[in-house]
Structures are given as C-alpha cells and as structure tokens.
C-alpha cells in the first residue's frame, strides 16, 4: 500500500521583546476551535517558504520577513470512520520580524500569547512535546501517530538551532 502525505507549513511569529508568540484560533476547517501557528497546505506550484509567507498573510495579515526553518514533523492519523490513514508532512518555521497589521480573517482569530503561558489545553495534543523546543530556538524532527486524532505514540529529536 502506498500512502501519500500532504505537505504543509506551520509558522510561529515571535515577539522576543514581549516574550510572546502569535497563535491563531481556527474558526473553520481542519483544527477548528484549536490554537495553532499560522499555516496550511503547500500548493503544487509553490516553494515551501513561499507558502509560509502566503499563509501568514492570508490568515492574520502579517508578512514574515525572515522565516527560519525549524524542522519537520510527520503526522499520521488512522481514521476508523473511513478505515484509512491520513498523513501530513509539516515544515515548521519561526519568524521574529514582520510587516503588516494584525487582523482577523474568515479562517482565523489571531492573538499574542505569553510564551510562558501557552494555551496547551486548547491546542493539538502533540504541541506539548515539541513547541517549547521550537520557541527556544531549537530544531525538531518528529513523528506523531494518532488514532481518530488522539495521540497514541511519538518520537521526537531536538537539536540546537
């Protein structure tokens, strides 16, 4: 059996002076109701870095000036309702400079959060394992296996940024 993974981006904009990170609460679609970084699917004709910039501008009005690649995460979910696997390959980025005005979109409500007080109970379960490493400037590589989007096992490797 061949499984194809969709390729996605995830960006965390960091305000170092205020020790805050920009998160969005998804209003619709995949992950609706959860806090996350900005991001989405890489289009067929796009480079990954271009997708990071486009998704940020579309979802929150900010254009990151220096997106820095922080790693890759592989998510696999077994969907018992369809008896099928869903696979996602996610490139994780951070940025600490941006242009534009923060604004709500049809898809997302953006808000700054203290890095020391992430709303992990309202985020994806896996974020508790890797996000703080990324916000500390480290690189991550990981695999997270879900069953009906409940985390069953994970592997994570971190390294200095």
Phi, psi and omega per residue, in radians:
X1 nan 2.297 3.079
X2 -1.759 2.275 3.085
X3 -2.006 2.330 3.126
X4 -1.895 2.295 3.125
X5 -1.685 2.372 2.968
X6 -1.282 2.584 3.137
X7 -1.826 2.259 -3.035
X8 -2.331 2.903 3.047
X9 -2.159 2.749 3.080
X10 -2.567 2.153 -3.077
X11 -2.126 2.352 3.047
X12 -2.052 1.971 3.114
X13 -1.541 2.202 -3.027
X14 -2.006 2.277 2.984
X15 -1.781 1.690 -3.073
X16 -1.110 -0.658 -3.107
X17 -1.056 -0.681 -3.126
X18 -1.703 -0.039 -3.108
X19 0.960 0.853 -3.122
X20 -2.224 2.738 3.049
X21 -2.231 2.471 3.111
X22 -1.464 2.188 3.042
X23 -2.146 2.732 3.043
X24 -2.086 2.500 2.981
X25 -1.692 2.036 -3.138
X26 -1.136 2.288 -3.120
X27 -1.669 -0.384 -3.127
X28 -2.717 2.918 3.079
X29 1.324 -2.830 -3.092
X30 -1.039 2.232 3.136
X31 1.415 0.265 -3.123
X32 -0.915 2.305 3.126
X33 1.589 -0.250 -3.109
X34 -1.647 2.637 2.981
X35 -1.494 2.467 3.141
X36 -2.809 3.074 2.962
X37 -1.331 3.013 3.077
X38 -1.413 2.603 3.132
X39 2.862 -3.106 3.141
X40 2.959 -2.883 -3.047
X41 -1.265 2.433 3.038
X42 -1.440 2.170 3.137
X43 -1.262 2.728 -3.081
X44 -0.969 -0.604 -3.059
X45 -1.660 0.051 -3.038
X46 -1.731 2.624 2.884
X47 -1.481 2.716 -3.057
X48 -1.049 -0.794 -3.132
X49 -1.085 -0.640 3.082
X50 -1.096 -0.696 3.125
X51 -1.129 -0.679 3.109
X52 -1.005 -0.853 -3.098
X53 -1.161 -0.807 -3.133
X54 -1.061 -0.863 -3.100
X55 -1.069 -0.703 3.130
X56 -1.091 -0.828 -3.136
X57 -1.079 -0.759 -3.125
X58 -1.158 -0.698 -3.005
X59 -1.503 -0.517 -3.056
X60 -2.430 0.018 3.104
X61 1.485 -0.141 -3.125
X62 -1.693 2.456 3.072
X63 -1.924 1.939 3.140
X64 -1.176 2.409 -3.102
X65 -1.610 -0.436 -3.049
X66 -2.450 0.957 -3.105
X67 -1.034 2.253 -3.123
X68 -1.999 2.202 -3.129
X69 -1.169 2.242 -3.120
X70 -2.058 -0.010 3.059
X71 2.540 -3.063 -3.086
X72 -2.366 2.360 3.112
X73 -2.167 2.379 3.103
X74 -1.930 2.155 3.119
X75 -1.991 2.301 3.043
X76 -2.258 2.335 -3.117
X77 -2.271 2.228 3.015
X78 -1.559 2.113 3.126
X79 -1.722 1.802 -3.096
X80 -1.178 -0.374 -3.135
X81 -1.259 -0.497 3.124
X82 -1.931 -0.063 -3.068
X83 0.881 0.904 -3.083
X84 -2.611 2.730 3.068
X85 -1.657 2.485 3.020
X86 -2.043 2.224 -3.089
X87 -2.133 2.413 -3.140
X88 -2.348 2.246 3.039
X89 -1.864 1.997 -2.989
X90 -2.019 2.143 3.048
X91 -1.575 2.161 -3.074
X92 -1.769 2.330 3.139
X93 -2.272 2.748 2.908
X94 -2.210 2.805 3.028
X95 -2.595 2.530 3.112
X96 -2.174 0.253 3.032
X97 -2.510 2.538 -3.068
X98 -2.743 2.883 3.026
X99 -2.152 2.763 3.062
X100 1.801 3.111 -3.137
X101 -1.967 2.335 3.112
X102 -1.135 2.246 3.137
X103 -2.596 2.621 3.075
X104 -1.284 2.545 3.078
X105 -2.110 3.107 3.091
X106 -1.097 -0.465 -3.042
X107 -1.681 -0.442 -2.949
X108 -2.599 2.559 3.002
X109 -1.879 1.904 -3.121
X110 -1.493 2.606 3.077
X111 -2.784 2.528 3.065
X112 -1.437 2.437 -3.141
X113 -2.253 2.419 3.031
X114 -1.048 2.324 -3.135
X115 -1.049 -0.549 -3.128
X116 -1.353 -0.119 -3.107
X117 -2.358 0.977 3.125
X118 -1.142 2.467 -3.140
X119 -1.416 1.042 -3.016
X120 -1.012 -0.518 3.136
X121 -1.203 -0.260 3.130
X122 -1.982 0.298 -3.137
X123 -2.040 3.085 3.060
X124 -1.118 2.502 -3.078
X125 -0.962 -0.639 -3.095
X126 -1.214 -0.420 -3.087
X127 -0.985 -0.557 -3.138
X128 -1.080 -0.380 -3.082
X129 -1.589 -0.539 -2.996
X130 -2.162 -0.440 -2.981
X131 -1.111 -0.734 -3.133
X132 -1.081 -0.595 3.081
X133 -1.074 -0.788 3.135
X134 -1.109 -0.759 -3.123
X135 -1.186 -0.355 3.041
X136 -1.493 -0.009 3.096
X137 1.681 0.057 -3.134
X138 -1.439 2.854 3.026
X139 -1.728 2.640 -3.111
X140 -2.325 2.617 2.983
X141 -2.455 2.225 -3.068
X142 -2.716 2.830 3.073
X143 -2.294 2.252 -3.110
X144 -2.221 2.145 -3.111
X145 -1.883 2.196 -3.125
X146 -2.048 2.737 2.946
X147 -2.204 1.997 -3.074
X148 0.949 0.702 -3.125
X149 1.020 0.570 2.935
X150 -2.001 2.199 -3.038
X151 -1.124 2.248 3.138
X152 -1.927 -0.665 3.096
X153 -2.780 2.796 3.128
X154 -2.698 2.741 3.017
X155 -2.329 2.364 -3.110
X156 -2.457 2.361 3.042
X157 -2.155 2.299 3.101
X158 -2.102 2.683 3.063
X159 -2.590 2.872 3.121
X160 -1.119 2.500 -3.055
X161 -1.175 nan nan
